[in-house]
Amino acid sequence: MKKVHSVLHLAAAGFAFCVALTAAAPAYAASRSAADLLSLVPPDAATVAVVRFSDLRESPVAAKLFASADRMAADGDAARFFEDAQLNPKKDVDVVVVAARPSSGGSGSPILALFEGRFDTNRLASALVSRGGFRKTSPAGDYYQLPEKHTSEGERTSAVAFVNSNLVIAGTESAVVQALADRQSGGTAFVSGAGLGRELKRVDLSAAFWVLVDVNRYPPAMKGRARMERRSESGGEPEAAMMGAMKSVSLVALQANTRGDGLELSAAGVARDADSRQLLEDSLKGLMAMWRLAVEDRSPELVSVIRQFSVSSDADSVSIHGTLSGTAIRTLMQKKAHSSEF
């Protein structure tokens, strides 16, 4: 289980993930599944992310995403495990919810991953045991501890519970044991507004992808922002101004929703101070203007893409919002593929 190094990396990866996808309209069943999974999220989580793979399967652009799953499924040990377990991640997993807390001491970040789909629990358990996993018992149910080779030095022991044919719980051992206990007791108070759950109003819970990050809970991210601010000082405005304003951002919310063959994207940063919000809004608008000028000669077709995004603010946050058409997404992906060849 890899350690979560920086909330900024997660936010950047989440935004890149949003830009890469289009999907079909969300289904009621998927919405219900995500709600059930969120009821197992611990209230003290500092990061919560949801991906609805069931909403992405029919998208031609999303095929790029699933290509990585195909490569994983065709690679060595993973391929043999999936074959033994009769598991096809691309087809069998519908919704994934990931929750994490900051690391403490020398241990890795406690992480919980919840998978809703269709699983042959007996085959999964047998495939895991044959690779060195072993069964353990908790008051709320059995789970399997993963072999030590899957846990890096300084990280916490990893575990997985094959709860039933529709639910798999994975993550650090303590998080899995707690999730089993929470499920037995009827769930946590996260969905009703405990902890980071109070910020659920900032995202569309039916979106194909969304993530909430409590930035203040990640000291390494705060240090990273300070380093980024120092590096941006030599670049002048508006980069330095934006990084200065980012110091006051306490929460980041990202989401991607589908609109026809396009993708509606939004990102918001919560800043309680009015001056900081104004500075952040002005800096983002300045950056977008700089981007338009930068691509005007080299890639003029991207100017209209950038123009689709707007910056706004409200009582406590600054948001950037826009829609990428299917054509724009394909153009961006082609440019990315072309640049990677050089």
C-alpha positions as CSV (number, residue, x, y, z in Angstrom):
1,M,0.0,0.0,0.0
2,K,1.7,3.2,-1.1
3,K,2.1,6.1,1.3
4,V,0.2,9.3,0.6
5,H,3.0,11.8,0.2
6,S,1.2,15.0,-0.5
7,V,-2.3,16.3,-0.7
8,L,-1.2,18.6,-3.5
9,H,-0.1,15.6,-5.5
10,L,-3.5,14.0,-4.9
11,A,-5.4,17.2,-6.0
12,A,-3.3,17.5,-9.1
13,A,-3.8,13.9,-10.0
14,G,-7.5,14.2,-9.4
15,F,-7.8,17.2,-11.7
16,A,-5.7,15.4,-14.4
17,F,-8.0,12.4,-13.9
18,C,-11.0,14.6,-14.4
19,V,-9.6,16.1,-17.6
20,A,-9.0,12.7,-19.1
21,L,-12.5,11.3,-18.8
22,T,-16.0,11.5,-20.3
23,A,-18.8,9.2,-19.4
24,A,-22.5,8.2,-19.6
25,A,-25.1,9.7,-17.3
26,P,-25.0,8.5,-13.7
27,A,-27.2,5.6,-12.8
28,Y,-29.4,5.5,-9.7
29,A,-27.9,2.2,-8.7
30,A,-24.4,3.6,-8.8
31,S,-25.5,6.6,-6.7
32,R,-27.0,4.3,-4.1
33,S,-23.9,2.2,-4.0
34,A,-21.7,5.2,-3.4
35,A,-24.0,6.4,-0.6
36,D,-23.7,3.0,1.1
37,L,-19.9,3.0,0.8
38,L,-19.7,6.6,2.2
39,S,-21.5,5.4,5.3
40,L,-18.3,3.5,6.1
41,V,-16.0,6.4,5.7
42,P,-14.4,7.4,9.1
43,P,-15.4,10.9,10.3
44,D,-11.8,11.8,10.9
45,A,-10.8,11.2,7.3
46,A,-8.8,14.1,5.8
47,T,-9.3,13.0,2.2
48,V,-12.3,11.4,0.5
49,A,-12.5,10.5,-3.1
50,V,-15.2,8.7,-5.2
51,V,-14.8,7.2,-8.7
52,R,-17.9,5.7,-10.4
53,F,-16.3,3.3,-12.9
54,S,-19.8,2.1,-13.8
55,D,-20.5,5.5,-15.3
56,L,-17.3,5.5,-17.4
57,R,-17.4,2.2,-19.2
58,E,-19.4,3.4,-22.2
59,S,-17.2,6.4,-22.9
60,P,-14.8,6.2,-25.9
61,V,-12.5,8.6,-24.2
62,A,-12.5,6.7,-21.0
63,A,-11.1,3.8,-22.8
64,K,-7.7,5.5,-22.2
65,L,-8.3,5.1,-18.5
66,F,-9.2,1.4,-18.7
67,A,-6.2,0.7,-20.9
68,S,-4.0,1.0,-17.8
69,A,-6.2,-1.6,-16.1
70,D,-5.8,-3.8,-19.1
71,R,-2.0,-3.5,-18.8
72,M,-2.1,-4.3,-15.1
73,A,-4.3,-7.3,-15.7
74,A,-1.9,-8.6,-18.4
75,D,1.3,-8.2,-16.3
76,G,2.9,-11.1,-14.4
77,D,1.7,-11.8,-10.9
78,A,-1.3,-9.5,-11.2
79,A,-2.5,-11.3,-14.3
80,R,-2.2,-14.7,-12.5
81,F,-4.0,-13.4,-9.5
82,F,-6.9,-12.0,-11.5
83,E,-7.1,-15.2,-13.5
84,D,-7.2,-17.4,-10.3
85,A,-9.8,-15.1,-8.7
86,Q,-11.8,-14.8,-11.9
87,L,-11.8,-11.0,-11.5
88,N,-11.8,-8.4,-14.3
89,P,-11.3,-5.0,-12.6
90,K,-12.5,-3.2,-15.7
91,K,-15.9,-5.0,-15.7
92,D,-16.4,-6.2,-12.2
93,V,-15.8,-3.0,-10.2
94,D,-18.5,-0.3,-10.2
95,V,-17.7,2.2,-7.5
96,V,-14.5,2.9,-5.5
97,V,-14.4,5.1,-2.4
98,V,-11.0,6.0,-0.9
99,A,-10.5,7.7,2.4
100,A,-7.2,8.6,4.1
101,R,-5.8,10.3,7.2
102,P,-2.4,12.0,7.6
103,S,0.4,9.7,8.7
104,S,1.6,9.8,12.3
105,G,5.1,9.1,13.5
106,G,7.1,6.9,11.1
107,S,4.0,5.0,9.9
108,G,2.4,5.4,6.6
109,S,-1.0,7.1,6.1
110,P,-4.0,5.1,7.3
111,I,-5.9,4.4,4.1
112,L,-9.3,2.8,3.5
113,A,-10.5,1.7,0.0
114,L,-14.1,0.4,-0.5
115,F,-15.0,-1.5,-3.7
116,E,-18.6,-2.1,-4.9
117,G,-19.1,-4.6,-7.7
118,R,-19.4,-8.3,-8.4
119,F,-16.9,-10.5,-6.6
120,D,-16.3,-14.2,-6.2
121,T,-15.2,-14.0,-2.5
122,N,-14.1,-17.6,-2.3
123,R,-11.9,-17.5,-5.3
124,L,-10.5,-14.1,-4.2
125,A,-9.7,-15.5,-0.7
126,S,-8.1,-18.7,-2.2
127,A,-6.0,-16.7,-4.6
128,L,-4.7,-14.4,-1.8
129,V,-4.0,-17.3,0.6
130,S,-2.0,-19.1,-2.1
131,R,0.2,-16.0,-2.3
132,G,1.0,-15.8,1.3
133,G,-2.0,-14.0,2.8
134,F,-3.5,-15.4,5.9
135,R,-6.9,-15.1,7.5
136,K,-7.5,-13.2,10.7
137,T,-10.5,-12.6,12.9
138,S,-12.0,-9.5,14.4
139,P,-15.1,-9.1,16.5
140,A,-17.0,-7.7,13.4
141,G,-15.8,-10.2,10.9
142,D,-12.9,-12.0,9.2
143,Y,-10.3,-10.4,6.9
144,Y,-7.0,-11.3,5.4
145,Q,-3.6,-9.8,6.1
146,L,-1.5,-9.3,3.0
147,P,2.0,-10.8,2.7
148,E,4.7,-8.6,4.0
149,K,6.2,-8.0,0.5
150,H,3.1,-5.8,-0.2
151,T,3.9,-3.5,2.7
152,S,6.9,-1.2,2.4
153,E,9.2,-0.4,5.3
154,G,7.8,2.3,7.5
155,E,4.2,1.6,6.3
156,R,1.3,0.0,8.1
157,T,0.3,-3.6,7.5
158,S,-2.2,-4.0,4.7
159,A,-5.4,-6.1,4.8
160,V,-8.5,-6.9,2.8
161,A,-11.9,-8.1,3.8
162,F,-14.1,-9.9,1.2
163,V,-17.4,-8.9,2.9
164,N,-19.8,-10.3,0.4
165,S,-20.3,-10.7,-3.4
166,N,-20.8,-6.9,-3.7
167,L,-18.4,-5.4,-1.2
168,V,-14.6,-5.6,-0.7
169,I,-12.8,-3.5,2.0
170,A,-9.1,-2.9,1.7
171,G,-6.4,-0.7,3.2
172,T,-4.3,-0.5,6.3
173,E,-5.2,-3.3,8.8
174,S,-6.5,-1.0,11.5
175,A,-8.7,0.8,8.9
176,V,-10.1,-2.4,7.6
177,V,-10.9,-3.7,11.1
178,Q,-12.6,-0.4,12.0
179,A,-14.7,-0.4,8.8
180,L,-15.9,-3.9,9.6
181,A,-16.9,-2.7,13.0
182,D,-18.6,0.4,11.6
183,R,-20.6,-1.7,9.1
184,Q,-21.7,-4.0,11.9
185,S,-22.9,-1.0,14.0
186,G,-24.8,0.6,11.1
187,G,-22.2,2.9,9.7
188,T,-20.4,6.1,10.7
189,A,-21.8,9.6,11.0
190,F,-19.8,10.8,8.0
191,V,-22.7,11.1,5.6
192,S,-24.8,13.0,8.2
193,G,-22.1,15.7,8.5
194,A,-19.4,14.5,10.9
195,G,-15.9,15.6,10.2
196,L,-15.1,16.2,6.5
197,G,-18.7,15.0,5.8
198,R,-19.9,18.5,6.6
199,E,-18.3,19.6,3.3
200,L,-20.2,17.1,1.1
201,K,-22.4,20.0,0.0
202,R,-19.4,21.3,-2.0
203,V,-19.6,18.5,-4.5
204,D,-22.2,16.8,-6.7
205,L,-22.5,13.4,-5.0
206,S,-23.7,11.9,-8.3
207,A,-20.6,13.1,-10.2
208,A,-18.4,10.5,-12.0
209,F,-15.5,11.6,-9.9
210,W,-15.1,13.9,-6.9
211,V,-12.6,14.4,-4.1
212,L,-12.5,16.5,-0.9
213,V,-9.2,17.3,0.8
214,D,-8.8,19.0,4.2
215,V,-5.5,20.8,3.4
216,N,-4.9,21.9,6.9
217,R,-4.6,18.3,8.0
218,Y,-1.5,17.7,5.9
219,P,1.5,19.5,7.3
220,P,3.8,18.2,4.4
221,A,1.4,19.8,1.9
222,M,1.7,23.1,3.8
223,K,5.5,22.9,3.5
224,G,5.1,22.1,-0.2
225,R,3.0,25.1,-0.7
226,A,5.7,27.3,1.0
227,R,8.4,25.8,-1.3
228,M,6.2,26.4,-4.4
229,E,5.6,30.0,-3.3
230,R,9.3,30.6,-3.0
231,R,10.0,29.2,-6.4
232,S,7.2,31.3,-7.9
233,E,8.6,34.6,-6.6
234,S,11.1,34.7,-9.4
235,G,8.3,34.3,-11.9
236,G,6.5,37.5,-10.9
237,E,2.7,38.0,-11.0
238,P,0.3,36.4,-11.1
239,E,2.0,33.1,-10.0
240,A,3.5,34.6,-6.8
241,A,0.2,36.2,-5.9
242,M,-1.7,33.0,-6.4
243,M,0.7,31.0,-4.3
244,G,0.5,33.6,-1.6
245,A,-3.3,33.4,-1.6
246,M,-3.2,29.6,-1.6
247,K,-1.7,29.7,1.9
248,S,-5.1,30.6,3.2
249,V,-6.9,27.8,1.4
250,S,-8.2,25.2,4.0
251,L,-10.2,22.9,1.7
252,V,-10.0,21.7,-1.9
253,A,-12.9,20.2,-3.8
254,L,-12.6,18.7,-7.3
255,Q,-15.2,17.1,-9.4
256,A,-16.0,15.9,-12.9
257,N,-19.5,15.4,-14.3
258,T,-20.7,14.3,-17.7
259,R,-22.5,16.5,-20.1
260,G,-23.3,14.7,-23.4
261,D,-20.0,13.7,-24.9
262,G,-18.2,16.3,-22.9
263,L,-17.0,16.7,-19.4
264,E,-18.0,19.4,-16.9
265,L,-15.1,20.2,-14.5
266,S,-14.9,22.3,-11.4
267,A,-12.4,22.9,-8.7
268,A,-12.9,25.0,-5.6
269,G,-10.7,26.3,-2.8
270,V,-12.2,27.4,0.5
271,A,-10.7,30.5,2.0
272,R,-12.4,32.2,4.9
273,D,-10.7,35.6,4.5
274,A,-12.3,37.9,1.9
275,D,-9.0,39.6,0.9
276,S,-7.4,36.1,0.2
277,R,-10.4,35.1,-1.9
278,Q,-10.2,38.2,-4.0
279,L,-6.4,37.8,-4.4
280,L,-6.9,34.1,-5.4
281,E,-9.7,35.0,-7.9
282,D,-7.7,37.8,-9.5
283,S,-4.6,35.6,-9.7
284,L,-6.5,32.7,-11.4
285,K,-8.0,35.0,-13.9
286,G,-4.5,36.4,-14.6
287,L,-3.1,32.9,-15.1
288,M,-5.8,32.0,-17.5
289,A,-5.1,35.1,-19.5
290,M,-1.4,34.2,-19.6
291,W,-2.2,30.7,-20.7
292,R,-4.3,32.0,-23.6
293,L,-1.4,34.2,-24.7
294,A,1.1,31.4,-24.4
295,V,-0.8,29.0,-26.6
296,E,-2.2,31.5,-29.1
297,D,0.7,31.0,-31.6
298,R,1.7,27.4,-30.9
299,S,-1.7,25.8,-30.4
300,P,-4.4,28.3,-31.3
301,E,-7.1,25.6,-31.0
302,L,-6.5,25.5,-27.3
303,V,-7.5,29.2,-26.9
304,S,-11.2,28.3,-27.2
305,V,-10.7,25.5,-24.7
306,I,-9.3,27.8,-22.1
307,R,-12.1,30.3,-22.8
308,Q,-14.6,27.7,-21.7
309,F,-13.5,28.1,-18.1
310,S,-14.5,30.8,-15.8
311,V,-13.5,31.9,-12.3
312,S,-16.0,33.0,-9.6
313,S,-16.2,33.4,-5.9
314,D,-18.9,33.2,-3.2
315,A,-19.1,33.8,0.6
316,D,-16.2,31.5,1.4
317,S,-14.6,29.9,-1.7
318,V,-13.1,30.6,-5.1
319,S,-14.0,28.2,-8.0
320,I,-12.9,27.5,-11.5
321,H,-15.5,25.9,-13.7
322,G,-15.9,24.9,-17.3
323,T,-16.9,22.2,-19.8
324,L,-14.6,20.3,-22.2
325,S,-16.3,19.0,-25.3
326,G,-15.5,15.6,-26.6
327,T,-13.6,17.1,-29.5
328,A,-11.5,19.2,-27.1
329,I,-10.7,16.2,-24.9
330,R,-9.6,14.2,-27.8
331,T,-7.4,17.1,-29.0
332,L,-5.8,17.4,-25.6
333,M,-5.1,13.7,-25.4
334,Q,-3.7,13.6,-28.9
335,K,-1.3,16.4,-28.0
336,K,-0.3,14.6,-24.8
337,A,0.4,11.4,-26.8
338,H,2.3,13.3,-29.4
339,S,4.5,15.1,-26.9
340,S,5.3,11.8,-25.1
341,E,6.9,10.5,-28.3
342,F,9.7,13.1,-28.1
